[in-house]
Amino acid sequence: MDVPTVGFIYPDHAAEDDYALAAAALGVRLEVAHIYGTDLHAVPELLDLGSPDKLRHGARLLASHRPAAVVWACTSGSFVFGPEGAREQVRQLSAVAGVPASSTSIAFVEAARALSVRTVAVAASYPDEVARLFVDFLADAGITVVAMSSASIDTAAEVGTLTSEQVLELAVNNDHPDAQALLIPDTAMHTLAVLPRLEEALGKPVLTANQVTVWEGLRLCATTRHCTEFGALFTGTSRLDQRRQLA
């Protein structure tokens, strides 16, 4: 079986071990290159973090792995540019890398569409000003946010220290009954290992940043993997659907 290689440009260090976990579980090659900047969740810093120069550097770091696709693994560093700016960001990245490219923000939209999700709740780790830009980004794609919460965590490094129990608490406390799915948009947060517990607790799909980023990279390679440990996105069936089928 052909094993694709996907390259990820990841800012600083926080939850990049989610990619090693995904690679082992899915049987694919996921290569991570790090770029650096101030990890503050603030608009000027995020615009710098996702700048063309930094992403070009990331693409050069990945070149030796000969990836079939490249993904900018940062939600806030993509949606902060706005919908058209985020699209231009990945167009430029694709041109530099010479392969299809995407970003975590665009991955959230593609993942929601794959699950036919139109209404969501957002449990953001960012300060409110930044989180609202994600809401605007989703709205442009026709995704309605029925509830948005902001944990107001200033840095990615702090987000990376959240435990599985804290992530579960964040999800449970910030879901909404009218939401078809819950979105947790920060690649600095460890979420892959806790995804089964999140979906079991909420009874609906949960889309998290590192989960959708990995899925998007595989989608760009025209590769699919079925994995019950990584949520409805990797199975096409939510925990609630499973319970209904068994009833």
N, C-alpha and C positions, 0 to 999 in steps of 0.2 A: 504494500500500500504506500502510495506517495505521501511523504510527510512534508507539509509546507513549512516554510519559515516566515514568520511575521516579525517585523521590527517595530519596536515601541520607543518613542522618545519620551522619557519620563523626567519630570522636574525634581531636582534635588533627591532626597531620600526620605521615604516614609513607609509606604506599603507596597514597595516593588516586589516583595516576596510573594504577593498574590499571583504574579505572573509565573513564577517557578511552580507554584501549586497548580495553576491551570495547565501548564505545559505537561506536568506529570500525569494529571488526571485525564487530559484530552489526547495525549500521545502526539503532540505537535511541538515544533520548535518556536519558542517565543523568546526573542532576543531583546534585551532592554539596554538602551543607551541613556545616560544621564546628562542633562544640561542643568546649569545652575543660575540662580538669581535669588533675589530676596523672596522668601516664601510667605510673605505677608499677603493675606486675602484683602487686597485693596486695589482699586482699579488701575492706578498708574503702574504699580509693580507687576500686575498681571499682564498689562499691555506690553511691558518690557519682556516678561517671561516668554510670551508667545510671539515675539518679534521674528521677522524673517531671518535675521542673522543667527539667532539662537536655534531656530529650527533647521536652518542649513547646516549648522554645526552638528546637530543631532543626526541628520541624514548622512553626513560624512562618517560619523562614528559607526553607523550601522552598515555602511557600504560593504565592508569585508564579509559580512554574513550573507550577502546576496539575498535579501528578503524579497518575497513575492509581493509584499504590501507593507506600507509603513503607516503607523497611527500615532498622532500626537496625543499622548496619554495624559491629558489634562483638561478637565471640564471648564474650570473658570478661566484658564488661559486660552480658551477658544471662544466661549460664548460672550466674553467681555468685548469682543470685537463686533458683536451684533451678527445677525443672520448672514448678511452678504459678506461681511468681513471674515466670518468663520469659513465661508465657502471659498473665498479668495485665499485664505490662509492654506487650506488643503490643496487648492489648485497649484499654488506656488511650491508647496512641499512635494507634490507629485512630480512637478517638473524637475525639481532638484534631485529627487530620489530615482526618478526614471521608472517608477512603479505606481500603481494605484495608492492613494493616500486618503486618510480621513482623520477625524479627531473624536474625542470622547463626547463632546456636545452633539455632533452629528450622529454619533453612534446611539445616543439616547433616542433621537428621533427615529432612526431606522429600526431600533429594537421595539419601540412602541408601535410602529406601523406593522412590524412582523407579527405582533401579538394582537393586532386590531384594537389597540388601546387608544382612546380619545380623551378620557378624563383621568387626571392623576392628582395625587397629593405629592408634595415635595418636602422631604425632611433634609434640609440643608445644614451643613456645618458652618457655612460662611456667615459673615455679618449680613444684616438685612439688605444693605445697599447692593451688595454683590449678588445675593440670592435672588433679588427681584429681576436682575438682568437675565437670569436663567429662565424665570417665568416668562419674560418677554420673548426669549429665544424659542421656547416651546410654543407660545401662542402664534408666532409667525409660521410654525409648521402645522398649525391646526390642532394643537394639543391644548386642552383646557385644564388649567390648574385650579382645582376646587378648594385646595388648602395648601398654604405654604408656611413652613416654620423655619426659623433661623436660630441656630445654636450660638451664633456670634463668636465662633472660635477664630482668633486672629491669624494663626499660622498653620501651615500644613504640618509642621513638625508636631504640634500639639494634637492635631487630628490623628496622626499616626500612632499616638499612644492610647487611643480609645480601646477598651477591651471589648470582647464579644458581647458581654452583658450590657455594656454601655451602648453599643450599636443596636442591640435588640431593644433596649429601652427607648432609644431615639425613634426607632421605627414604630413601636407599639403606641407611643405617646403622640405621634404626629400623622397617623393614618386618618382617613376620612371615609365614611360609609359610601359616599357618592363617587369615590375614586376607584377606577378599574384596576389601578396599579399604584404602588408607592415607588417614588424615585429618590435615590440617595446619591447626590451628585458630587463626589469628591474622591479622586484617585488616591489621595493620601490616607483614606480610611480602609482598614482591613475589613473586607466584607465577604470574600468568597467562602471562607470556612463556615460562616454563620448563615449563609443563604437558606439552607433547608429549615432552620429554626425561624427565620424571618417569615418565610412564606407559610409555614405551618401556623405561626402565631396570627398572621393576618388573613389567611385564607384567600390570598390573591397573589398575582405576580409582584415580585419586588425586583426592580431594576437598579443595580448599583454601578458605580463608575467603572471599576476594574472589570466587572462582569461584562458590561456592554462593550467595553474597549476590546477585550479579547474576542468576543463574538463578532464585532465589526471587522477586526483584522482577518478572521477566518472567512467572513462573508466576502471580503474583497478578493480573497484567494479562491472563491467559489468552492469553499470547503465547509462541510457541516460536521459537527460532532454532537452526539447525544450523550448527555451527562446528567443524571438525576441529582447530583450534588450541587449543581450550579443554577438551579431554579427553572422556572417555566420557560425562560428564554432558550434554554438548551434542551428542553423536552417538548415544548409546544403545548404543555398541559399544566395548569396550575394545581396546587394542592386542593383547592376547593373543587375543581373539576374532577380530580381523582376521587374525592370523597363522594361526589354525586354519582359517579360511575359505579361505585361499590355499593351504593344505597339500594 
